[in-house]
């Protein structure tokens, strides 16, 4: 691939066509064209380059921030799982569930209330950990 690009650069002519300037009118036209090109460079090309650079930088920073937040959520969830295991909340809920009458306990299990409470507790604990890390 590099050889093909090298051959293209060597054998394909890249031509630059320019105006021919003659006499004093040609010299003044050449100076005017030079000022016109400088004007275009400073007032069209440079702002365009800065806009593209700013756009690229903002996109890169947003991607980096989203990636950092994702990794922070993963880390917070790991810490929250350790805290939940240390607090042993589900075993306490299960032990307190045995006090309930059998039909109430069966209704709550069928409604999956305890799974919902566990999920809410895990979400709350993750948010709690994330507040410390932010």
N, C-alpha and C positions, 0 to 999 in steps of 0.2 A: 504494500500500500504506500509506503514511504517513497519507493522508487517511482511509482506512477505519479505521485504528486510532484516529485523532483523533475521528472520528464515534462510534465505539464508546465511547470514554472519555467523551465529552460526553453521549450520549443513553442509554446503558445505565446504569440506576441501580445504584450500589454502596451497598447499605444496611448499616448497622450497627445491630443490634438490641441493646438494653440492658435491664437490669432497672430497674424503678422502685423506688426506695427511699423508704420513708415512716417518719417518726417516729424515735425513738432506735434501735429495732431495725434499721431500714433503714440508718441511719448506721453502726452497728457492722457490719452485713453488707457495706456498701460498703468499709469499712476492711479487713475480712477478705478480701474479694475482691481488693482491691489487693495485700495481702500474698501472697495465693495466686498472683496473676499475676507478682509479682516473684520468688517462689520458682520458679515454672515457668521464667521467663526465665533466672535465674542458674544453676539446677541441671539444666535440661533443654535449653534452647535454646543456651546458650553452649557447653557441652561437645559438643553435637551439631555446632555450627558448627566448633569446633576439630578434631573428628574428621574432618569432611569436608575442611577445609583441609589437615590433615596428610596425608590420603589423596591429595588432588589434588597436593600438593607432592611426595610420594614417587613417584607415577606420572610426573609431569613430570621429576623428576630421573633416574628409570630410563630414560625415553625419551631424555633428553639424553645420558646416559652411553652408551647403546647406539649412538646416532648418532655420538658422538665416537669410540667404539671402531671403528665401521665406517670412518669417515674416516681414522683412524689406520692401519688395516689397508691401505686403498687407498694411502695415502702410503708406508707401509713397503714395500709390494710394488713401488712405483715406484723407491724407493731400492735395494731388493734387485736389481731388474732391472739398474740401472746398475752395481752392484757385480759382478753375474754377468757382464755384458758386458765390464767392465774386466778381470776375472780370466781370461776366455776359457776357462772350464772345459770346455765341450763340444768345443771344437776340440782341446783336449789329450786328452780321452777318445777322440775320433775318430782322432787321430794315433796314439795308443797301441793302438787297435783294429786298426790295419793290421799290427801285429806278430803278432797271433794267427793261427793256421792258418785257412784259408778255411772249413772245416766248423764249427769252433767259433764263428767270427765270425758265420756264417750262423745258427747255432742261437741265439746271443745276440740277434741282430737279430730273429729270428722270435719269441723270447720277450719282446721289447721291454724287455730288461733295461736298455739304455742310456737309454731314455725314462723308465723308472722311477727310475733313478739321477738323471737330470736333474730329475725332479719332486721327489724327496726333497731334492736339493741346493737347489732353489728354495725349498722349504718351510723348510729349515733356515736359509737365508740371510734369509728374511723374519722368522723368529723371532729371529735374531741382531740384525737391525736394530730390531725392536720392543722388544728389551730395552734398547737405547740410548735409545729415545724414551719409554719409560715412566718 
